[in-house]
Each structure stands twice: as structure tokens, then as C-alpha cells.
Amino acid sequence: QVISANLKSTFFTVTSTAGALSDGASVILTSSVGWQRGTLGHPLYVAAKAAVRALGRGFAADPRLLRRRVRVNTISFGAVRTPMTGASDPQMRDALDEWAAQNVPMARWGTSGRPPPQCCSWPAAPPPT
């Protein structure tokens, strides 16, 4: 289920909609920083998000998209507290808080919700003419 939600859905969304993209369009995929060091208790999630980064590189090099100047970027968000990160289990929450304190530059979790819109403004901007 984790692989389907995080990897297969990304692959099939891009491949099934690529023909409908305008020339010069931008595709922005979302990954996670967890692929770099792993995330306690979520090896499939980490594997899926690492694969999303690889998909981004593959799509960015696809001649069919290159020919149409379709840009592909992958954004990796940091540690964000969600139901999947064990917020409801006090033991898991404590272990993850310790992990965040040691591995996240700001030593804290972000909160779930809509990411700041400015995170995608540069990759989504029209290419220079």
C-alpha cells in the first residue's frame, strides 16, 4: 500500500498525463529527506520516496518531455509530523522526536498541512524566453 500510494501513483500520474502537458510545462514531484538517512519504522516509505527522486531524474531525461521543454523537479520535504509518523503512539513519538533532534537541522518536526506556496514557485515558474 505504501509503495502504491507514494511510488506507483506518481509514475502512473506522470505517464498518463504527459501527453496533455503544454510545451514548457513543469512537473513537480514530492519526495522526502528520509531517503538520505532512513526513517525509524518506515523502510517502505523511505524506499518509495527514494524511488520518486529516481523517477524525477528519469522523467527529466525522457526525450519525449525534453523535446517539449517539460521540466521535472523533485522537492524533498523535511520531517513533518503526520498520522504516519506515530504521533498517536507515545513510545514511537518519543523515539521519533529523538531522531529529529539528532538528524533534522532545526532539531524539530514540521507540522502537516499545506506546504508554503513559495516552495514551488521557482520550479513552477515559466522558463525564460
N, C-alpha and C positions, 0 to 999 in steps of 0.2 A: 504494500500500500504506500509506503514512504517513497519507494522508487517511482511508482506510478505518478504520485502527486507532484514530486519535485523534479523528476527527470523526463519520464515519458511524456508528460503533459507539455513540457517545454518543447521537446523535439517535435511532437505532432502539431502543436500550435504554429510553430515557425514554418514547418514544411507545408502545412496545409494552407497557410495564408500568404506565403511568399509571393505567389503569383498576383495577389491583389495589392501588394505594396506599390506605392508610387516610386518612380525613379528618384533617387536621392533620399529615400525614407530612412528612418532609424529604427533599429530593433534593440530594445534594452532588456537583457535577461537579468534575473536576480539570483545571486548566489549567497554565500555566507563566508565569513572569515574562518569558520570552524574547519574548513578543509585543510587549513595550514597546520593546525596542531591537534586536530581531533576535538571532539566534544564529549564530555563524560556522559555515557549512557545512550548515545545516539550514533552508532557507527554507520548505519544505513543512510541516515540524513546527511552525514558528512560525505559519504561516498557519492550520494546523489548530487550534492552541491558542487563537489569537485568535478563531477562529470558535466554539470551545467557550464562550468568555466571552459571545459574542453569543447563542449558544443559551441559556445560562443566563438572560440578560435576557429573551429571548423566552419561555422556559418560565415564568419568574416572572410574566410579564404575561398568560399564557394564561388566559382566562376560565374554562375548564373546571377548571384547577388552583386558580385563585383562589377559585372558588365553594366548593371543598372545603378551603380553607385549607392547601393543599400549598405549602410553602415551597421555593424553589430558591436555592441558593447555589453560587458557584464559588470554589474555593480555588486560588490560583496558587502553586505551589511555586517555590523559587529554583533556582539552578544545582546540579544533582545529577549526580555522575559515574556514568554508566551505560555499557554497551557502545556505545550510540548516540553518546555524546559523544567518541568517538575515543580512548578510554583505551588501545587496543592499538597505535595509530599514534603514535610518539614526536613527530613533527612536528606532528600535529594536537593532541596533548595539550599541547605547549608553547604553541601558539597559543591554545588554549582557556584554559590557565592564565593567560596574559597578559590575555585577555579578562575572565576572572573577577576578576583583581586590579584591573582598571580599572572594572568595572561592577557588581560584587556588593558590597553594603555591608560584609560581613565579609571581603571580598577572598580568598575561598576557596570551594572546592566542597563541597557536602554529599555524603554517601555514600548509595548506593542501599540499598534495604531498605524495611522498613515505616516509613511516616512516624509521628511521635509521635501517639498517640491523642488527646491533648489538642487537636490542631489542628482536630479535627472535633467536639469536644464541645459547643461553643456552638451552631453551626448545626444540629446534630442533636438538640439538647435539645427536649423537648416545649414547645409555645408556652404562655405564661402563660394561666391561665384567668380 
